[in-house]
Amino acid sequence: MAEDSSSQSFLRRHWEGYKEFWGERFSFLENYSKSINRDKPLPSWSSSDVDEFIASDPVHGPTLKTTREAVNYGLTGSIIGAVSTAGVAWNYSRSLHGAGLSFLAGGIFGWTFGHEIANHTLQLYRLDTLAAETKFLEWWEHKSAGRS
């Protein structure tokens, strides 16, 4: 039997509300649940497998290729942010732990800025990258099932 909302405790009512709130925001994870929640995990894939998918799928292949190019922007931003921030911290503090934390923070900020630059430069906001990644996982599942 379902409990009446007035008989539920204050914390239980709020927990249910938070669970619903965050469930709506992370609903995109349901697209991956078929590939993640498996009895036997998918085997690893290589770059050549991804390139094969890009060549074979005229709709989602170019989107996946663009998404993979965006990673280079993030890596470049991360390296630049980490080295420059750690260098400035070391120059002014001569503190190893300060430079190390600045290296970490600069890397995270650089990755974020690099990803935003890629988002605008490669116009990722116009592409459905989630659908391309999901199609690749489905394609890989079918291809790897044929190998076993």
CORHU-V885940 format. One record per backbone hydrogen bond with DSSP energy under -1.0 kcal/mol. CO is the residue of the C=O (numbers start at 0). NH is the residue of the N-H. If there is no record, write none. Layout:
co & nh
CO & NH
CO & NH
This chain:
co & nh
3 & 6
8 & 12
9 & 13
10 & 14
11 & 15
12 & 16
13 & 17
14 & 18
15 & 19
16 & 20
17 & 21
18 & 22
19 & 23
20 & 24
21 & 25
25 & 28
26 & 29
27 & 30
31 & 35
32 & 36
35 & 37
45 & 49
46 & 50
47 & 51
48 & 52
49 & 53
50 & 54
51 & 55
52 & 56
56 & 60
59 & 63
60 & 64
61 & 65
62 & 66
63 & 67
64 & 68
65 & 69
69 & 73
70 & 74
71 & 75
72 & 76
73 & 77
74 & 78
75 & 79
76 & 80
77 & 81
78 & 82
79 & 83
80 & 84
81 & 85
82 & 86
83 & 87
84 & 88
85 & 89
86 & 90
87 & 91
88 & 92
89 & 93
94 & 98
95 & 99
96 & 100
97 & 101
98 & 102
99 & 103
100 & 104
101 & 105
102 & 106
103 & 107
104 & 108
105 & 109
106 & 110
107 & 111
108 & 112
109 & 113
110 & 114
111 & 115
112 & 116
113 & 117
114 & 118
115 & 119
116 & 120
117 & 121
118 & 123
122 & 125
123 & 126
126 & 128
127 & 131
128 & 132
129 & 133
130 & 134
131 & 135
132 & 136
133 & 137
134 & 138
135 & 139
136 & 140
137 & 141
138 & 142
139 & 143
140 & 144
141 & 145
143 & 147
